[in-house]
Amino acid sequence: MQVLVIGSGSIGRRHHDNLQALGAGSRLLSWREGGLDGALGAMSAADAVVVATATDIRLPLIAAAAERGLPVYVEKPLAFRPAEVEEIALAAAPVAEHSMLGLMLRYHPAVRALAEADLSDVFQFALSIGHDVTEWRQDWRFSDSYAARAEGGGVLLDLCHELDLAACLFPGIAVTRVESLGHSSFPGVDFASRVSLQREGVVGDVAMDYLTPGLHRRAILRGHARMHDFDLAAQSYRVTDASGACDLALPLERNAMFLDAMRDFLALARGGVTSGNPLMPRLDLCLPSARLVAEAWAKRGFIGTITKEIP
């Protein structure tokens, strides 16, 4: 199977390497070098396409692949404008059942454990993720990256896995308010955002930031029967109920999530048997999550600025 990977940044290179590790043929195409014409030409030799470009240029690539009957693996987020989510959904419909959205956190063993747990008693939740963006990668500058763009950048889109997690655990959850902090050097870019969510009987927050020293990633679900306190950064997972606390062993190798997701995508593209993960992010089944992310982005309200120097 020949897969065209469009976008040669770090995530595109990871997908390219993983495809080869899984036995697929992979061609890595730089968007900056090839552009739309190069991508369209390269599709003629592909059986499937991975779109790992900046968010604001994905629609024509997804549409072109779907017109050619090529399954698509699209990096998250699907889009940042609600209207564009619907445009992509319409364009991708012919191949959506064989396509995937890159929500690899759905393959995390802790997320799988939460999805399999009885959460019917949960009345409140708090999901958070953050890391100092200036320390992400060696020889990498925020100001030169996609994340620094007002259109399609910012922390809410960049770290939207927790919003997807909220959508998975609490179907029908909706955005009520989004409070964001910006930076005077990057107008329209959020460096910290808090999304307030609710559905009947459940309220929660998703917080993300580009500022915290060291990675933090945590999920706290409070119910009247039990509480889940999962620290994904420390790989510490505790469930507390009336009988006391129980710590779960849920070991993780990070690239395994990417490999598992890509393995399922290849199976979908071939029409074969997938892993059976009930959270598998098949594109057509991920639209509620994609809509939630776009809705949150559109509702951002900037309430101040941060002063940290961002190179």
C-alpha positions as CSV (number, residue, x, y, z in Angstrom):
1,M,0.0,0.0,0.0
2,Q,1.4,3.4,-1.0
3,V,0.6,6.3,1.3
4,L,1.3,10.0,0.5
5,V,2.2,12.1,3.6
6,I,1.7,15.8,2.9
7,G,3.5,18.0,5.3
8,S,7.1,17.3,6.4
9,G,7.1,18.8,9.9
10,S,7.7,16.8,13.0
11,I,4.3,15.1,12.9
12,G,4.5,14.4,9.2
13,R,7.9,12.8,9.6
14,R,6.6,10.7,12.5
15,H,3.7,9.4,10.4
16,H,6.1,8.7,7.5
17,D,8.4,6.7,9.8
18,N,5.6,4.8,11.4
19,L,4.0,3.9,8.0
20,Q,7.3,2.4,7.0
21,A,7.6,0.5,10.3
22,L,4.2,-1.0,9.6
23,G,5.2,-2.2,6.2
24,A,3.5,0.4,4.1
25,G,5.1,2.4,1.3
26,S,5.3,6.1,2.2
27,R,6.2,9.2,0.3
28,L,6.9,12.3,2.4
29,L,6.0,15.5,0.5
30,S,6.9,19.0,1.8
31,W,4.0,21.4,1.4
32,R,6.3,24.3,1.2
33,E,8.2,22.8,-1.7
34,G,5.3,21.1,-3.6
35,G,2.3,23.2,-2.8
36,L,-1.2,22.3,-3.9
37,D,-0.2,21.4,-7.5
38,G,2.6,19.1,-6.2
39,A,0.2,17.4,-3.8
40,L,-2.4,16.8,-6.4
41,G,0.1,15.4,-8.8
42,A,1.5,13.0,-6.2
43,M,-2.0,11.7,-5.3
44,S,-2.0,9.8,-8.7
45,A,0.5,7.3,-7.3
46,A,-1.1,6.9,-3.8
47,D,-3.6,4.5,-2.3
48,A,-4.2,6.8,0.7
49,V,-3.2,10.2,2.0
50,V,-2.0,11.6,5.3
51,V,-2.7,15.4,5.6
52,A,-0.2,16.8,8.2
53,T,-0.2,20.4,7.0
54,A,-1.2,23.6,8.8
55,T,-4.9,23.5,9.6
56,D,-6.0,26.4,7.3
57,I,-4.9,24.6,4.1
58,R,-6.4,21.2,4.6
59,L,-9.8,21.5,2.9
60,P,-8.6,21.4,-0.7
61,L,-6.4,18.5,0.0
62,I,-9.1,16.5,1.7
63,A,-11.6,17.3,-1.0
64,A,-9.1,16.3,-3.7
65,A,-8.3,13.0,-2.0
66,A,-12.0,12.2,-1.6
67,E,-12.7,13.0,-5.2
68,R,-10.1,10.4,-6.1
69,G,-11.5,7.9,-3.7
70,L,-8.4,8.0,-1.5
71,P,-8.9,7.4,2.3
72,V,-7.5,10.3,4.4
73,Y,-5.7,10.5,7.8
74,V,-6.1,14.1,8.8
75,E,-4.1,15.6,11.7
76,K,-6.1,17.2,14.4
77,P,-7.9,19.6,14.6
78,L,-10.0,19.0,11.6
79,A,-10.7,22.7,11.2
80,F,-11.0,25.8,13.4
81,R,-14.1,27.5,11.9
82,P,-17.4,25.8,12.4
83,A,-18.4,26.4,8.8
84,E,-15.2,24.7,7.5
85,V,-15.9,21.6,9.7
86,E,-19.1,21.2,7.8
87,E,-17.4,21.8,4.4
88,I,-14.9,19.2,5.1
89,A,-17.5,16.8,6.4
90,L,-19.4,17.2,3.1
91,A,-16.3,16.9,0.9
92,A,-14.9,13.9,2.8
93,A,-18.2,12.0,2.9
94,P,-17.4,9.6,0.1
95,V,-14.3,8.2,2.0
96,A,-15.2,9.1,5.6
97,E,-15.9,5.6,6.7
98,H,-12.4,4.6,5.6
99,S,-10.7,7.8,6.9
100,M,-9.4,8.9,10.3
101,L,-8.8,12.0,12.4
102,G,-5.5,12.1,14.2
103,L,-6.8,11.9,17.7
104,M,-4.1,9.5,18.9
105,L,-4.9,10.1,22.6
106,R,-7.9,7.8,22.1
107,Y,-5.3,5.0,22.1
108,H,-3.8,5.9,25.5
109,P,-4.4,3.1,28.0
110,A,-5.7,5.6,30.6
111,V,-8.2,7.1,28.2
112,R,-9.3,3.6,27.2
113,A,-9.8,2.8,31.0
114,L,-11.9,6.0,31.5
115,A,-14.0,5.2,28.5
116,E,-14.7,1.7,29.8
117,A,-15.5,2.9,33.4
118,D,-18.9,3.6,34.8
119,L,-19.1,7.4,34.7
120,S,-22.9,7.7,35.2
121,D,-22.4,9.3,38.6
122,V,-20.0,12.0,37.4
123,F,-21.2,15.5,38.1
124,Q,-18.0,17.5,37.6
125,F,-14.8,17.1,35.7
126,A,-11.5,19.0,35.2
127,L,-9.1,18.2,32.3
128,S,-5.9,20.1,31.9
129,I,-2.7,20.1,29.8
130,G,0.2,22.5,29.6
131,H,3.9,22.9,28.8
132,D,6.3,25.8,28.3
133,V,6.1,26.2,24.6
134,T,9.7,27.6,24.5
135,E,11.0,24.2,25.7
136,W,9.1,22.0,23.3
137,R,11.8,21.0,20.9
138,Q,15.5,21.7,20.3
139,D,16.2,24.3,17.5
140,W,12.4,25.2,17.3
141,R,11.0,28.7,17.6
142,F,7.3,29.3,18.4
143,S,7.3,32.5,16.3
144,D,8.3,30.5,13.2
145,S,5.6,27.8,13.7
146,Y,2.0,27.3,12.6
147,A,1.0,27.8,16.3
148,A,1.9,31.5,16.1
149,R,-0.7,32.2,13.5
150,A,-3.9,34.0,14.5
151,E,-5.7,31.8,11.9
152,G,-5.3,28.2,12.9
153,G,-2.8,28.7,15.7
154,G,-2.9,29.0,19.5
155,V,-3.1,26.6,22.4
156,L,-6.7,25.6,22.2
157,L,-6.2,24.1,18.7
158,D,-2.7,22.8,19.4
159,L,-3.6,20.9,22.6
160,C,-7.2,20.0,21.7
161,H,-7.0,16.4,22.7
162,E,-8.5,17.1,26.1
163,L,-11.6,18.7,24.4
164,D,-11.9,15.5,22.3
165,L,-11.6,13.5,25.6
166,A,-14.5,15.5,27.1
167,A,-16.6,14.8,23.9
168,C,-15.7,11.0,24.2
169,L,-16.5,10.7,27.9
170,F,-19.6,12.9,27.9
171,P,-21.4,12.8,24.5
172,G,-23.5,15.9,23.9
173,I,-21.3,18.2,26.1
174,A,-21.5,21.8,24.9
175,V,-19.4,24.9,25.2
176,T,-20.7,27.6,27.5
177,R,-17.7,30.0,27.8
178,V,-14.1,30.3,26.8
179,E,-11.7,32.6,28.5
180,S,-8.3,33.1,26.9
181,L,-5.0,35.0,27.6
182,G,-3.1,36.4,24.6
183,H,0.3,38.0,24.0
184,S,1.0,41.5,22.7
185,S,3.5,40.1,20.1
186,F,1.0,37.6,18.7
187,P,-2.4,39.2,18.3
188,G,-5.3,36.7,18.1
189,V,-3.2,33.8,19.5
190,D,-4.3,32.3,22.8
191,F,-1.5,31.2,25.1
192,A,-3.8,29.9,27.8
193,S,-7.5,29.0,27.5
194,R,-10.1,27.6,29.8
195,V,-13.2,26.1,28.2
196,S,-16.3,25.7,30.3
197,L,-18.6,22.8,29.3
198,Q,-21.9,21.4,30.4
199,R,-24.6,18.9,29.6
200,E,-27.6,17.9,31.8
201,G,-26.2,16.8,35.2
202,V,-22.5,17.4,34.3
203,V,-20.3,20.5,34.3
204,G,-16.6,20.6,33.6
205,D,-13.6,22.6,32.5
206,V,-10.8,22.0,30.0
207,A,-7.7,24.1,30.6
208,M,-4.7,24.3,28.3
209,D,-1.6,26.5,28.3
210,Y,1.8,27.2,26.7
211,L,3.3,28.4,29.9
212,T,3.7,25.8,32.7
213,P,7.3,24.7,33.4
214,G,7.3,21.0,32.7
215,L,4.5,19.0,31.1
216,H,1.3,18.6,33.1
217,R,-1.6,16.5,31.9
218,R,-4.4,15.5,34.3
219,A,-8.0,14.3,34.3
220,I,-10.1,14.5,37.5
221,L,-13.7,13.2,37.4
222,R,-15.8,13.6,40.5
223,G,-18.8,11.4,41.1
224,H,-20.9,10.6,44.1
225,A,-19.8,7.0,44.0
226,R,-16.2,7.3,42.9
227,M,-13.5,9.8,41.8
228,H,-10.9,9.3,39.1
229,D,-7.7,11.2,39.5
230,F,-5.5,10.4,36.5
231,D,-2.1,12.1,36.1
232,L,-1.1,11.3,32.5
233,A,2.2,13.1,32.7
234,A,3.3,11.2,35.8
235,Q,1.5,8.0,34.7
236,S,-0.3,7.8,38.0
237,Y,-3.9,6.6,37.9
238,R,-6.1,6.4,41.0
239,V,-9.7,5.5,41.5
240,T,-11.3,6.3,44.9
241,D,-14.6,5.0,46.2
242,A,-16.2,4.1,49.5
243,S,-13.8,1.2,50.0
244,G,-10.7,3.4,49.5
245,A,-8.2,4.2,46.8
246,C,-7.0,1.8,44.1
247,D,-4.0,2.6,41.8
248,L,-4.1,1.3,38.3
249,A,-1.1,0.1,36.3
250,L,-1.5,1.5,32.8
251,P,2.0,1.7,31.2
252,L,2.5,3.7,28.1
253,E,5.1,4.0,25.3
254,R,4.1,7.3,23.6
255,N,4.8,6.3,20.0
256,A,2.7,3.2,20.5
257,M,-0.4,5.4,20.3
258,F,0.7,6.8,16.9
259,L,1.5,3.3,15.7
260,D,-1.8,1.9,16.9
261,A,-3.7,4.7,15.2
262,M,-1.9,4.4,11.9
263,R,-2.3,0.6,12.0
264,D,-6.1,1.1,12.3
265,F,-6.0,3.7,9.5
266,L,-4.3,1.3,7.2
267,A,-6.9,-1.4,8.0
268,L,-9.7,1.1,7.3
269,A,-8.1,2.1,4.0
270,R,-7.8,-1.5,2.9
271,G,-11.3,-2.4,4.2
272,G,-9.7,-4.8,6.6
273,V,-10.2,-5.6,10.3
274,T,-9.3,-2.9,12.8
275,S,-8.1,-3.2,16.4
276,G,-11.6,-3.0,17.9
277,N,-10.9,0.1,19.9
278,P,-14.3,1.5,20.6
279,L,-12.9,5.1,20.5
280,M,-11.2,4.6,17.1
281,P,-11.3,8.1,15.5
282,R,-13.0,7.2,12.2
283,L,-13.6,10.5,10.5
284,D,-17.3,10.4,10.2
285,L,-17.7,9.4,13.9
286,C,-15.4,12.2,15.0
287,L,-17.5,15.1,13.7
288,P,-19.1,15.9,17.1
289,S,-15.7,16.3,18.6
290,A,-14.4,18.4,15.6
291,R,-17.5,20.6,16.0
292,L,-16.8,21.0,19.7
293,V,-13.2,22.2,19.1
294,A,-14.3,24.7,16.4
295,E,-17.1,26.0,18.6
296,A,-14.7,26.5,21.4
297,W,-12.2,28.3,19.2
298,A,-15.0,30.6,17.8
299,K,-16.1,31.5,21.4
300,R,-12.7,32.5,22.7
301,G,-12.9,35.7,24.7
302,F,-9.6,37.4,25.5
303,I,-9.5,38.6,29.0
304,G,-5.9,39.7,29.3
305,T,-2.3,39.1,28.1
306,I,0.7,37.3,29.4
307,T,4.2,38.9,29.7
308,K,6.5,35.9,29.2
309,E,9.0,36.4,26.5
310,I,8.2,34.1,23.6
311,P,11.0,33.8,20.9
